[in-house]
Amino acid sequence: MKQWLSDYLRAQKAALDSIPVDAVAGLIETFQKALREDRQIFVFGNGGSASNASHFVTDLGKGASDRAERRFRVLSLNDNVSWLTALGNDYNYDEVFRGQLQNYSRPGDLVLAISVSGNSPNAVKAVEWSVANGLHTIALVGAKRGRMAEIAHQTIVIDSAHYGRVEDAQMGICHMICYAFIENPELARLAGPVAA
């Protein structure tokens, strides 16, 4: 068991090391722009990625907003059970995110889609719709990349296909985005330096 744990940690560190720092800095700049322009931010995923989406929305909406001149307007599309079940039951489960975006979003808003496979039908459909309707899209995916990596405006690929390791690395990216604003409050000002 100790060898398995050591091997697991070694592989987890490799997944973390695959996070491209320049690309994460680019995401922070994108979120800074969304804050300054008072854009709505939508985040979603399935399973563990849904949990990561909810966690990120809490950290950005509360923790990062506490240090900002304007609060982040951020919403997790997997947290409203009534919406999810109505759209899934009346239409199809692959409509549960797109259906909400059709009601809430406006051109220029920001979408963060989280998926290990990059091929979750409901996430793919929501990203496709978002691109077609003028939203800025970000995809966090694993090594399989999938359709989301092909169509999103910004994509970060974790170099692993292991669900747990990819989800941990993706949550690390989400924490870096939030703590960039928490620990560097000048980034959360409505005017001033752009994240670099």
Secondary structure, DSSP 8 states (H G I E B T S, - for coil): -HHHHHHHHHHHHHHHHTS-HHHHHHHHHHHHHHHHTT-EEEEE-STHHHHHHHHHHHIIIIIIGGGSSS--EEEETTS-HHHHHHHHHHT-GGGTTHHHHHHH--TT-EEEEE-SSS--HHHHHHHHHHHHTT-EEEEEE-TT-HHHHHH-SEEEE-S---HHHHHHHHHHHHHHHHHHHHH-GGGGSSSS----
